[in-house]
Amino acid sequence: MGARNVDEETIRRWISEAIANGGGGASSLVYTAFVTQANALADPVSTILQNTTDALQWITAGDGEYRLNGTFPQNKTYISGFGDFGDAGVPCLPITDSGDIVGYYFMYANGTNVVLWVMDAAFAQVTLFSLIGTSRLYLPKIEVYP
């Protein structure tokens, strides 16, 4: 099959249509937020910046372990900064206070929830409140693909 000549106007129209339709492919669902914890026993409270997922709320699953309820398929959920879909063993990200590292956090999707682990500088699991009080922890973008 030979090359097809396409005029510039047709190409511009195709690009405009692709942009208007989300790039021409299925788009992801997105969750972005920051969380705070009122005290060591309270569930985290999120301030949602964007949510097109079915995520409802964060719950405390234990000291330093929090879960975002929703539908987060392990091989279709991407959490910025934590590797590819379903990747395990990726690095922890630091939690800082005035430029000093006070702890770390790690996130992954387990098929049902997004799990957030919070650790102190010695990598022991601790409550978010014990590290940053009522300050905000900005979470990375969570994307769920069809």
N, CA, C and O atoms as a DFTB+ gen file, in Angstrom:
584 C
 N C O
     1  1       0.852      -1.171       0.000
     2  2       0.000       0.000       0.000
     3  2       0.898       1.234       0.000
     4  3       1.835       1.324       0.793
     5  1       0.618       2.159      -0.865
     6  2       1.433       3.355      -1.025
     7  2       1.146       4.396       0.040
     8  3       0.180       4.286       0.795
     9  1       1.993       5.401       0.087
    10  2       1.820       6.511       1.026
    11  2       0.554       7.282       0.680
    12  3       0.166       7.398      -0.482
    13  1      -0.063       7.793       1.706
    14  2      -1.296       8.555       1.530
    15  2      -1.003      10.020       1.788
    16  3      -0.440      10.371       2.825
    17  1      -1.376      10.864       0.867
    18  2      -1.180      12.298       1.046
    19  2      -2.343      12.877       1.840
    20  3      -3.506      12.713       1.471
    21  1      -2.017      13.547       2.921
    22  2      -3.033      14.156       3.776
    23  2      -2.688      15.628       3.908
    24  3      -1.547      15.992       4.191
    25  1      -3.688      16.464       3.700
    26  2      -3.414      17.897       3.782
    27  2      -3.306      18.354       5.238
    28  3      -3.751      17.671       6.159
    29  1      -2.710      19.510       5.411
    30  2      -2.449      20.052       6.749
    31  2      -3.741      20.260       7.545
    32  3      -3.771      19.997       8.747
    33  1      -4.789      20.720       6.900
    34  2      -6.063      20.960       7.588
    35  2      -6.636      19.663       8.163
    36  3      -7.177      19.663       9.269
    37  1      -6.523      18.572       7.430
    38  2      -7.007      17.272       7.917
    39  2      -6.207      16.836       9.137
    40  3      -6.776      16.344      10.111
    41  1      -4.900      17.013       9.089
    42  2      -4.061      16.653      10.230
    43  2      -4.430      17.489      11.452
    44  3      -4.527      16.949      12.554
    45  1      -4.635      18.786      11.281
    46  2      -5.042      19.657      12.395
    47  2      -6.382      19.200      12.980
    48  3      -6.562      19.201      14.197
    49  1      -7.312      18.814      12.117
    50  2      -8.622      18.341      12.586
    51  2      -8.465      17.052      13.388
    52  3      -9.092      16.899      14.437
    53  1      -7.633      16.120      12.907
    54  2      -7.409      14.866      13.627
    55  2      -6.806      15.128      15.010
    56  3      -7.219      14.519      15.997
    57  1      -5.837      16.027      15.075
    58  2      -5.209      16.357      16.359
    59  2      -6.226      16.990      17.294
    60  3      -6.281      16.628      18.469
    61  1      -7.025      17.917      16.810
    62  2      -8.057      18.561      17.634
    63  2      -9.057      17.547      18.151
    64  3      -9.457      17.618      19.313
    65  1      -9.472      16.602      17.316
    66  2     -10.422      15.571      17.735
    67  2      -9.807      14.651      18.781
    68  3     -10.471      14.266      19.743
    69  1      -8.537      14.299      18.592
    70  2      -7.866      13.432      19.558
    71  2      -7.756      14.106      20.918
    72  3      -7.984      13.477      21.951
    73  1      -7.405      15.392      20.913
    74  2      -7.310      16.138      22.169
    75  2      -8.674      16.249      22.831
    76  3      -8.787      16.069      24.043
    77  1      -9.701      16.539      22.062
    78  2     -11.053      16.677      22.605
    79  2     -11.574      15.359      23.169
    80  3     -12.401      15.362      24.081
    81  1     -11.104      14.241      22.639
    82  2     -11.562      12.924      23.082
    83  2     -10.587      12.262      24.042
    84  3     -10.579      11.037      24.164
    85  1      -9.771      13.046      24.721
    86  2      -8.851      12.492      25.714
    87  2      -7.667      11.780      25.100
    88  3      -7.147      10.831      25.686
    89  1      -7.237      12.212      23.948
    90  2      -6.057      11.619      23.336
    91  2      -6.357      10.443      22.441
    92  3      -5.433       9.815      21.923
    93  1      -7.614      10.129      22.246
    94  2      -7.980       9.060      21.333
    95  2      -8.067       7.704      21.992
    96  3      -8.605       6.779      21.385
    97  1      -7.568       7.536      23.201
    98  2      -7.640       6.265      23.900
    99  2      -8.446       6.422      25.173
   100  3      -8.914       7.512      25.501
   101  1      -8.600       5.320      25.881
   102  2      -9.329       5.363      27.142
   103  2      -8.507       6.153      28.159
   104  3      -7.308       5.913      28.307
   105  1      -9.134       7.079      28.848
   106  2      -8.405       7.885      29.819
   107  2      -8.465       7.230      31.196
   108  3      -9.321       6.388      31.468
   109  1      -7.544       7.635      32.047
   110  2      -7.475       7.073      33.390
   111  2      -8.408       7.821      34.336
   112  3      -8.809       8.957      34.085
   113  1      -8.737       7.141      35.432
   114  2      -9.419       7.780      36.546
   115  2      -8.321       8.298      37.470
   116  3      -7.271       7.669      37.595
   117  1      -8.554       9.432      38.114
   118  2      -7.488      10.090      38.879
   119  2      -7.961      10.423      40.287
   120  3      -9.100      10.842      40.496
   121  1      -7.053      10.226      41.257
   122  2      -7.281      10.652      42.635
   123  2      -6.052      11.430      43.076
   124  3      -4.941      10.902      43.051
   125  1      -6.241      12.671      43.476
   126  2      -5.167      13.455      44.085
   127  2      -5.740      14.161      45.310
   128  3      -6.856      14.682      45.287
   129  1      -4.949      14.164      46.375
   130  2      -5.426      14.759      47.626
   131  2      -4.248      14.973      48.562
   132  3      -3.122      14.564      48.280
   133  1      -4.536      15.621      49.675
   134  2      -3.591      15.598      50.781
   135  2      -4.358      15.125      52.000
   136  3      -5.576      15.282      52.082
   137  1      -3.632      14.544      52.950
   138  2      -4.271      13.997      54.144
   139  2      -3.700      14.647      55.389
   140  3      -2.546      15.074      55.428
   141  1      -4.545      14.707      56.402
   142  2      -4.145      15.160      57.727
   143  2      -4.697      14.153      58.730
   144  3      -5.590      13.367      58.411
   145  1      -4.158      14.185      59.936
   146  2      -4.650      13.312      60.995
   147  2      -4.772      14.159      62.260
   148  3      -3.794      14.748      62.720
   149  1      -5.979      14.213      62.813
   150  2      -6.257      15.083      63.959
   151  2      -5.552      14.628      65.235
   152  3      -5.146      15.450      66.056
   153  1      -5.409      13.310      65.393
   154  2      -4.686      12.743      66.524
   155  2      -4.269      11.329      66.148
   156  3      -4.655      10.826      65.092
   157  1      -3.486      10.689      67.004
   158  2      -2.922       9.382      66.663
   159  2      -3.969       8.286      66.487
   160  3      -3.688       7.273      65.846
   161  1      -5.161       8.462      67.036
   162  2      -6.203       7.437      66.945
   163  2      -7.220       7.695      65.842
   164  3      -8.027       6.821      65.526
   165  1      -7.187       8.873      65.261
   166  2      -8.200       9.254      64.261
   167  2      -7.849       8.714      62.879
   168  3      -6.679       8.540      62.538
   169  1      -8.901       8.450      62.083
   170  2      -8.683       8.142      60.675
   171  2      -8.200       9.407      59.980
   172  3      -8.607      10.508      60.349
   173  1      -7.342       9.262      58.986
   174  2      -6.917      10.443      58.230
   175  2      -8.107      11.090      57.521
   176  3      -9.056      10.413      57.126
   177  1      -8.037      12.377      57.374
   178  2      -9.055      13.130      56.644
   179  2      -8.386      13.673      55.390
   180  3      -7.308      14.263      55.458
   181  1      -9.029      13.472      54.249
   182  2      -8.434      13.949      53.004
   183  2      -9.135      15.204      52.518
   184  3     -10.347      15.366      52.660
   185  1      -8.340      16.073      51.948
   186  2      -8.857      17.205      51.177
   187  2      -8.598      16.827      49.730
   188  3      -7.451      16.774      49.285
   189  1      -9.662      16.569      49.007
   190  2      -9.545      16.045      47.650
   191  2      -9.336      17.175      46.662
   192  3     -10.095      18.143      46.627
   193  1      -8.299      17.034      45.866
   194  2      -7.997      17.997      44.818
   195  2      -8.640      17.564      43.503
   196  3      -9.118      18.400      42.735
   197  1      -8.650      16.258      43.247
   198  2      -9.335      15.695      42.077
   199  2      -9.691      14.261      42.402
   200  3      -8.868      13.528      42.951
   201  1     -10.915      13.847      42.069
   202  2     -11.307      12.459      42.289
   203  2     -12.337      12.044      41.248
   204  3     -13.497      12.450      41.304
   205  1     -11.893      11.229      40.301
   206  2     -12.809      10.637      39.328
   207  2     -12.896       9.128      39.554
   208  3     -13.493       8.412      38.751
   209  1     -12.293       8.643      40.660
   210  2     -12.347       7.231      41.023
   211  2     -13.550       7.017      41.933
   212  3     -14.329       7.939      42.174
   213  1     -13.696       5.786      42.438
   214  2     -14.761       5.524      43.402
   215  2     -14.242       5.552      44.838
   216  3     -14.894       5.047      45.752
   217  1     -13.060       6.148      45.027
   218  2     -12.463       6.234      46.361
   219  2     -13.363       7.038      47.286
   220  3     -13.869       8.098      46.918
   221  1     -13.555       6.512      48.504
   222  2     -14.456       7.158      49.449
   223  2     -13.739       7.827      50.603
   224  3     -13.898       9.028      50.820
   225  1     -12.948       7.060      51.351
   226  2     -12.307       7.646      52.521
   227  2     -11.096       6.831      52.928
   228  3     -10.958       5.663      52.563
   229  1     -10.218       7.469      53.694
   230  2      -9.065       6.808      54.274
   231  2      -9.466       6.228      55.620
   232  3     -10.194       6.868      56.379
   233  1      -8.999       5.023      55.923
   234  2      -9.230       4.418      57.234
   235  2      -7.891       4.000      57.820
   236  3      -6.933       3.756      57.087
   237  1      -7.827       3.920      59.138
   238  2      -6.625       3.466      59.820
   239  2      -6.689       1.953      59.935
   240  3      -7.658       1.404      60.460
   241  1      -5.647       1.273      59.439
   242  2      -5.597      -0.181      59.504
   243  2      -4.636      -0.652      60.598
   244  3      -4.550      -1.849      60.873
   245  1      -3.927       0.265      61.211
   246  2      -2.951      -0.043      62.253
   247  2      -1.983       1.113      62.353
   248  3      -2.064       2.060      61.570
   249  1      -1.060       1.051      63.316
   250  2      -0.071       2.127      63.436
   251  2       0.698       2.260      62.132
   252  3       1.364       1.323      61.692
   253  1       0.601       3.416      61.528
   254  2       1.349       3.688      60.317
   255  2       0.820       3.034      59.063
   256  3       1.489       3.072      58.030
   257  1      -0.366       2.431      59.114
   258  2      -0.958       1.827      57.916
   259  2      -2.360       2.380      57.707
   260  3      -3.220       2.306      58.584
   261  1      -2.559       2.932      56.525
   262  2      -3.835       3.552      56.172
   263  2      -4.296       2.995      54.830
   264  3      -3.476       2.650      53.979
   265  1      -5.611       2.909      54.648
   266  2      -6.156       2.356      53.402
   267  2      -7.207       3.285      52.825
   268  3      -8.089       3.781      53.527
   269  1      -7.085       3.502      51.532
   270  2      -8.077       4.272      50.784
   271  2      -9.017       3.272      50.140
   272  3      -8.629       2.535      49.233
   273  1     -10.258       3.249      50.615
   274  2     -11.242       2.307      50.079
   275  2     -11.638       2.694      48.670
   276  3     -11.795       3.877      48.365
   277  1     -11.796       1.715      47.824
   278  2     -12.202       1.951      46.442
   279  2     -11.893       0.735      45.607
   280  3     -11.723      -0.364      46.136
   281  1     -11.819       0.925      44.306
   282  2     -11.458      -0.151      43.387
   283  2     -10.148       0.239      42.725
   284  3     -10.103       1.132      41.879
   285  1      -9.088      -0.443      43.123
   286  2      -7.755      -0.132      42.626
   287  2      -7.074      -1.423      42.175
   288  3      -6.261      -1.984      42.910
   289  1      -7.404      -1.903      40.959
   290  2      -6.805      -3.151      40.467
   291  2      -5.289      -3.066      40.476
   292  3      -4.710      -2.077      40.027
   293  1      -4.653      -4.109      40.988
   294  2      -3.211      -4.089      41.190
   295  2      -2.432      -3.811      39.913
   296  3      -1.458      -3.059      39.956
   297  1      -2.812      -4.374      38.802
   298  2      -2.048      -4.193      37.571
   299  2      -2.603      -3.097      36.676
   300  3      -2.196      -2.968      35.522
   301  1      -3.530      -2.309      37.202
   302  2      -4.092      -1.198      36.429
   303  2      -4.030       0.118      37.190
   304  3      -4.554       1.132      36.729
   305  1      -3.394       0.102      38.345
   306  2      -3.278       1.299      39.167
   307  2      -1.821       1.752      39.159
   308  3      -0.910       0.960      39.396
   309  1      -1.620       3.030      38.885
   310  2      -0.278       3.610      38.879
   311  2      -0.242       4.735      39.904
   312  3      -1.075       5.641      39.870
   313  1       0.720       4.675      40.810
   314  2       0.897       5.707      41.825
   315  2       2.225       6.398      41.537
   316  3       3.287       5.783      41.644
   317  1       2.164       7.662      41.176
   318  2       3.362       8.404      40.784
   319  2       4.445       8.307      41.851
   320  3       4.184       8.519      43.035
   321  1       5.658       7.985      41.423
   322  2       6.790       7.914      42.336
   323  2       7.029       6.542      42.933
   324  3       8.036       6.329      43.608
   325  1       6.117       5.603      42.696
   326  2       6.243       4.282      43.318
   327  2       6.348       3.155      42.304
   328  3       5.968       2.024      42.610
   329  1       6.848       3.426      41.115
   330  2       7.091       2.373      40.142
   331  2       5.905       2.074      39.261
   332  3       4.897       2.781      39.273
   333  1       6.049       1.003      38.490
   334  2       5.026       0.607      37.529
   335  2       3.874      -0.106      38.211
   336  3       3.897      -0.359      39.416
   337  1       2.870      -0.424      37.413
   338  2       1.677      -1.117      37.893
   339  2       2.060      -2.374      38.663
   340  3       2.824      -3.199      38.162
   341  1       1.536      -2.525      39.872
   342  2       1.760      -3.729      40.654
   343  2       3.197      -3.918      41.118
   344  3       3.541      -4.993      41.608
   345  1       4.035      -2.916      40.979
   346  2       5.437      -3.029      41.336
   347  2       5.580      -3.061      42.853
   348  3       4.931      -2.288      43.558
   349  1       6.411      -3.936      43.343
   350  2       6.672      -4.004      44.783
   351  2       8.149      -3.724      45.013
   352  3       8.960      -3.881      44.100
   353  1       8.495      -3.321      46.190
   354  2       9.878      -3.075      46.529
   355  2      10.427      -1.772      45.989
   356  3      11.640      -1.627      45.837
   357  1       9.564      -0.831      45.699
   358  2      10.023       0.457      45.211
   359  2      10.408       1.335      46.396
   360  3      10.008       1.047      47.524
   361  1      11.172       2.393      46.168
   362  2      11.664       3.189      47.280
   363  2      10.566       3.946      48.027
   364  3       9.489       4.223      47.498
   365  1      10.882       4.261      49.253
   366  2      10.009       5.101      50.060
   367  2      10.310       6.557      49.736
   368  3      11.434       6.899      49.370
   369  1       9.316       7.398      49.868
   370  2       9.518       8.826      49.675
   371  2       9.627       9.502      51.030
   372  3       8.964       9.086      51.980
   373  1      10.455      10.544      51.140
   374  2      10.655      11.193      52.439
   375  2       9.489      12.097      52.834
   376  3       8.790      12.657      51.990
   377  1       9.311      12.216      54.128
   378  2       8.408      13.203      54.726
   379  2       9.324      14.195      55.420
   380  3      10.130      13.815      56.269
   381  1       9.202      15.460      55.062
   382  2      10.112      16.457      55.611
   383  2       9.370      17.483      56.465
   384  3       8.173      17.721      56.301
   385  1      10.112      18.067      57.362
   386  2       9.610      19.168      58.190
   387  2      10.729      20.205      58.224
   388  3      11.801      19.949      58.772
   389  1      10.480      21.367      57.642
   390  2      11.475      22.439      57.564
   391  2      12.781      21.957      56.926
   392  3      13.868      22.363      57.336
   393  1      12.662      21.093      55.926
   394  2      13.826      20.602      55.204
   395  2      14.484      19.376      55.799
   396  3      15.334      18.766      55.152
   397  1      14.117      18.998      57.011
   398  2      14.688      17.812      57.645
   399  2      13.801      16.609      57.387
   400  3      12.576      16.716      57.461
   401  1      14.405      15.458      57.084
   402  2      13.629      14.231      56.891
   403  2      13.211      13.707      58.260
   404  3      14.058      13.406      59.100
   405  1      11.902      13.600      58.482
   406  2      11.377      13.087      59.748
   407  2      10.815      11.680      59.602
   408  3      10.542      11.010      60.598
   409  1      10.642      11.232      58.365
   410  2      10.114       9.900      58.132
   411  2       9.976       9.636      56.644
   412  3      10.472      10.388      55.804
   413  1       9.288       8.544      56.345
   414  2       9.113       8.113      54.964
   415  2       7.704       7.564      54.777
   416  3       7.030       7.203      55.741
   417  1       7.271       7.507      53.521
   418  2       6.014       6.829      53.233
   419  2       6.136       6.023      51.961
   420  3       6.965       6.303      51.095
   421  1       5.292       5.020      51.874
   422  2       5.281       4.075      50.769
   423  2       3.821       3.800      50.438
   424  3       2.995       3.677      51.342
   425  1       3.496       3.703      49.162
   426  2       2.112       3.444      48.743
   427  2       2.085       2.354      47.681
   428  3       2.992       2.240      46.857
   429  1       1.012       1.548      47.721
   430  2       0.804       0.545      46.686
   431  2      -0.684       0.202      46.611
   432  3      -1.438       0.455      47.550
   433  1      -1.091      -0.375      45.487
   434  2      -2.470      -0.844      45.313
   435  2      -2.490      -2.347      45.550
   436  3      -1.633      -3.073      45.046
   437  1      -3.474      -2.813      46.323
   438  2      -3.540      -4.250      46.605
   439  2      -4.718      -4.937      45.920
   440  3      -5.043      -6.078      46.247
   441  1      -5.352      -4.259      44.982
   442  2      -6.488      -4.842      44.267
   443  2      -7.815      -4.257      44.715
   444  3      -8.747      -4.148      43.918
   445  1      -7.908      -3.884      45.970
   446  2      -9.126      -3.290      46.511
   447  2      -8.870      -1.885      47.017
   448  3      -9.666      -0.975      46.782
   449  1      -7.761      -1.713      47.709
   450  2      -7.432      -0.433      48.342
   451  2      -6.104       0.089      47.833
   452  3      -5.322      -0.632      47.214
   453  1      -5.872       1.355      48.108
   454  2      -4.510       1.882      48.052
   455  2      -4.039       1.893      49.496
   456  3      -4.733       2.396      50.381
   457  1      -2.870       1.342      49.729
   458  2      -2.318       1.244      51.079
   459  2      -1.193       2.264      51.218
   460  3      -0.328       2.379      50.350
   461  1      -1.223       2.996      52.318
   462  2      -0.202       3.997      52.652
   463  2       0.469       3.549      53.937
   464  3      -0.194       3.370      54.958
   465  1       1.781       3.368      53.893
   466  2       2.563       3.064      55.087
   467  2       3.351       4.304      55.455
   468  3       3.940       4.953      54.590
   469  1       3.363       4.633      56.733
   470  2       4.120       5.777      57.241
   471  2       5.150       5.245      58.240
   472  3       4.822       4.463      59.132
   473  1       6.411       5.686      58.072
   474  2       7.501       5.196      58.917
   475  2       8.337       6.365      59.423
   476  3       8.438       7.399      58.762
   477  1       8.929       6.196      60.587
   478  2       9.822       7.235      61.090
   479  2      11.182       7.111      60.400
   480  3      11.341       6.291      59.496
   481  1      12.153       7.911      60.814
   482  2      13.459       7.931      60.154
   483  2      14.219       6.612      60.318
   484  3      15.149       6.339      59.559
   485  1      13.831       5.792      61.302
   486  2      14.449       4.477      61.507
   487  2      13.650       3.370      60.819
   488  3      13.941       2.188      61.006
   489  1      12.644       3.748      60.024
   490  2      11.786       2.848      59.254
   491  2      10.862       1.981      60.107
   492  3      10.464       0.896      59.685
   493  1      10.522       2.456      61.301
   494  2       9.508       1.798      62.119
   495  2       8.158       2.443      61.778
   496  3       8.063       3.664      61.650
   497  1       7.114       1.613      61.633
   498  2       5.797       2.181      61.312
   499  2       5.282       2.993      62.488
   500  3       5.288       2.538      63.632
   501  1       4.833       4.215      62.181
   502  2       4.303       5.134      63.182
   503  2       3.098       5.846      62.577
   504  3       2.876       5.789      61.368
   505  1       2.331       6.509      63.418
   506  2       1.187       7.254      62.908
   507  2       1.661       8.511      62.169
   508  3       2.704       9.084      62.481
   509  1       0.885       8.903      61.215
   510  2       1.163      10.144      60.496
   511  2       1.210      11.310      61.473
   512  3       2.072      12.183      61.374
   513  1       0.273      11.314      62.419
   514  2       0.198      12.386      63.416
   515  2       1.499      12.494      64.216
   516  3       1.944      13.599      64.523
   517  1       2.112      11.353      64.558
   518  2       3.340      11.398      65.360
   519  2       4.499      12.037      64.599
   520  3       5.440      12.536      65.215
   521  1       4.441      12.027      63.256
   522  2       5.510      12.628      62.467
   523  2       5.284      14.096      62.168
   524  3       6.196      14.914      62.290
   525  1       4.069      14.423      61.779
   526  2       3.835      15.790      61.300
   527  2       2.687      16.495      62.001
   528  3       2.262      17.566      61.567
   529  1       2.177      15.910      63.080
   530  2       1.064      16.551      63.784
   531  2      -0.127      16.697      62.858
   532  3      -0.510      15.743      62.181
   533  1      -0.706      17.863      62.822
   534  2      -1.877      18.084      61.975
   535  2      -1.513      18.707      60.627
   536  3      -2.390      19.181      59.905
   537  1      -0.218      18.706      60.286
   538  2       0.199      19.221      58.974
   539  2      -0.298      18.304      57.865
   540  3      -0.767      17.196      58.125
   541  1      -0.189      18.771      56.640
   542  2      -0.681      18.025      55.489
   543  2       0.416      17.158      54.876
   544  3       1.581      17.553      54.820
   545  1       0.024      15.972      54.420
   546  2       0.892      15.142      53.597
   547  2       0.273      15.120      52.201
   548  3      -0.806      14.564      51.997
   549  1       0.967      15.729      51.250
   550  2       0.472      15.734      49.871
   551  2       0.774      14.379      49.252
   552  3       1.920      13.930      49.236
   553  1      -0.256      13.742      48.749
   554  2      -0.107      12.418      48.165
   555  2       0.169      12.520      46.667
   556  3      -0.267      13.468      46.014
   557  1       0.888      11.547      46.129
   558  2       1.117      11.562      44.682
   559  2      -0.164      11.213      43.936
   560  3      -1.110      10.677      44.514
   561  1      -0.179      11.520      42.659
   562  2      -1.334      11.219      41.811
   563  2      -1.507       9.698      41.708
   564  3      -0.552       8.960      41.468
   565  1      -2.745       9.259      41.897
   566  2      -3.106       7.852      41.746
   567  2      -3.951       7.759      40.485
   568  3      -4.968       8.442      40.365
   569  1      -3.536       6.916      39.541
   570  2      -4.278       6.761      38.305
   571  2      -4.717       5.310      38.144
   572  3      -3.944       4.383      38.388
   573  1      -5.972       5.126      37.727
   574  2      -6.514       3.791      37.469
   575  2      -6.875       3.719      36.000
   576  3      -7.655       4.528      35.497
   577  1      -6.298       2.737      35.313
   578  2      -6.524       2.591      33.885
   579  2      -7.525       1.476      33.598
   580  3      -7.607       0.499      34.342
   581  1      -8.296       1.629      32.499
   582  2      -9.300       0.596      32.165
   583  2      -8.656      -0.705      31.720
   584  3      -9.360      -1.666      31.406
